[in-house]
Amino acid sequence: MHCRVVVEAAVPVFDVETEDEAIRIAISKTGEMLNPDLNYVEINMGTRTSPSGEELPPAFIAADEALVALELEMTVFNVERDEHASRIARKEIGQRLENIPLEVIQINELEEEDDDDEAQSETDTDDSTTDEDGSESASDGDDSTDTDDGQADDEILPEFEDLVERD
């Protein structure tokens, strides 16, 4: 089973004047802490609501310091259940974001491809070859070429002696 886990993080930011500045700095700061080890974690602005249900900005500023709510999303593969995915995501993200509180807010089970689809996609990638210029071309699975009389041409590449010019 594969799961998509969303973790909320409360990122502190210092010496800021506006909410936009605080959000930009928090995303940058979080990205620096996660990369390059966890470059597959998506960083988004979090959502906050007041107790009455009013939508609030993701940053709270007081005395030129801000606390920014960010949502970190990652896919966890081959887990047994939701709790297992939650623990893995918190551990992986939490190791890089020291002293930043984390809370798992959402776990979505991803649909797995059928075995037939995976076998077909593997076959498709095996049938393609890369040319010398880096472009990819598909082959029909037949490595020999037929001549006019129906026999296979055994010699695809010329011999080394034929390539060397002699004086």
C-alpha positions in Angstrom: 0.0 0.0 0.0 1.3 3.5 -0.9 0.1 6.6 1.0 0.3 10.4 0.5 0.9 12.0 3.9 0.4 15.7 4.6 2.3 17.1 7.7 1.7 20.5 9.1 4.8 22.4 10.3 5.0 25.6 12.4 8.1 27.3 11.1 9.5 30.3 13.1 10.8 33.2 11.1 12.7 36.2 12.6 13.1 39.9 11.5 10.1 40.1 9.2 7.6 42.9 8.6 4.9 41.4 6.3 3.1 38.1 6.1 4.2 37.6 2.5 7.8 38.1 3.5 7.4 35.6 6.4 5.8 33.0 4.1 8.6 33.3 1.5 11.3 33.1 4.1 9.7 30.1 5.8 9.3 28.2 2.5 12.9 28.9 1.6 14.2 28.0 5.1 12.3 24.7 5.0 13.5 23.9 1.5 17.1 24.4 2.6 16.6 22.1 5.6 15.0 19.4 3.5 17.2 19.4 0.4 18.9 17.6 -1.1 18.0 14.5 1.0 14.2 15.1 0.9 13.8 17.0 -2.4 10.6 14.9 -3.1 8.7 16.6 -0.3 6.3 19.3 -1.5 6.1 22.5 0.5 2.8 24.5 0.5 1.3 27.3 2.5 -0.8 26.0 5.3 -4.3 27.0 6.1 -5.5 28.4 9.4 -9.0 29.2 10.6 -10.2 31.0 13.6 -12.5 29.3 16.2 -15.5 31.0 14.5 -14.5 29.5 11.1 -13.0 32.6 9.6 -10.1 32.0 7.1 -6.8 33.4 8.4 -3.4 34.0 6.7 -0.8 31.2 7.2 1.6 33.6 9.0 1.1 35.1 12.5 3.4 38.1 13.1 4.2 39.7 16.5 7.2 41.9 17.4 8.9 41.3 14.0 8.8 37.5 14.5 6.4 35.2 12.7 5.1 31.7 13.0 4.2 30.3 9.6 2.0 27.3 9.0 3.3 25.1 6.1 2.0 21.8 4.7 4.6 19.3 3.7 3.5 16.5 1.5 5.3 13.2 0.7 4.5 9.8 -0.7 5.3 6.8 1.5 5.7 3.5 -0.3 5.0 -0.1 0.8 3.4 0.6 4.2 1.1 -1.8 6.1 -1.4 0.8 7.3 -2.0 4.5 7.8 -0.3 4.7 11.2 2.9 3.2 9.6 2.9 5.8 6.9 2.4 8.6 9.5 5.3 7.4 11.6 7.6 7.2 8.5 6.7 10.7 7.3 7.1 12.3 10.7 10.5 10.6 11.2 11.9 11.5 7.8 10.7 15.1 7.9 11.3 15.6 11.6 15.0 14.5 11.4 15.7 17.4 9.1 13.4 20.0 10.7 14.8 20.2 14.2 12.9 22.1 16.8 9.9 22.6 14.5 6.6 21.0 15.7 4.9 18.7 13.2 1.4 17.3 13.1 0.1 14.8 10.6 -3.2 16.3 9.2 -4.0 14.0 6.3 -3.2 10.5 5.0 -4.6 9.4 1.6 -4.1 5.9 0.3 -3.0 5.9 -3.3 -4.4 3.5 -5.9 -1.8 1.0 -7.0 -1.4 0.1 -10.7 -2.5 -3.3 -11.7 0.3 -5.9 -12.3 -0.7 -6.0 -15.9 -0.1 -2.3 -16.3 3.3 -2.5 -14.7 4.3 -5.4 -16.9 3.2 -3.5 -19.9 5.1 -0.3 -18.9 8.2 -2.4 -18.3 7.9 -4.0 -21.7 7.5 -0.6 -23.3 10.7 0.7 -21.7 12.6 -2.4 -22.7 11.6 -2.0 -26.4 13.1 1.5 -26.7 16.7 2.2 -27.5 18.7 5.4 -27.2 20.5 6.7 -30.3 24.0 8.2 -30.3 22.5 11.7 -30.3 20.5 10.9 -27.2 17.1 10.6 -28.9 15.0 7.6 -28.1 13.7 5.3 -30.8 11.4 2.3 -30.6 12.4 -1.0 -32.0 10.1 -3.8 -33.0 12.0 -6.4 -31.0 13.8 -7.8 -34.1 17.5 -7.2 -33.8 18.4 -8.6 -37.3 17.7 -7.1 -40.6 16.4 -9.0 -43.6 17.9 -8.8 -47.0 16.0 -9.2 -50.3 16.6 -13.0 -50.4 15.1 -13.4 -46.9 18.3 -14.2 -45.1 19.3 -12.3 -41.9 22.2 -10.0 -42.3 24.7 -11.3 -39.7 27.1 -8.5 -40.0 25.5 -5.3 -38.6 28.7 -3.4 -37.9 31.7 -3.3 -40.3 34.9 -5.0 -39.2 37.6 -2.9 -37.5 40.0 -3.4 -40.4 37.4 -2.0 -42.8 37.2 1.2 -40.8 40.9 1.9 -40.6 42.3 3.7 -43.6 45.5 2.3 -45.0 48.1 4.3 -46.9 
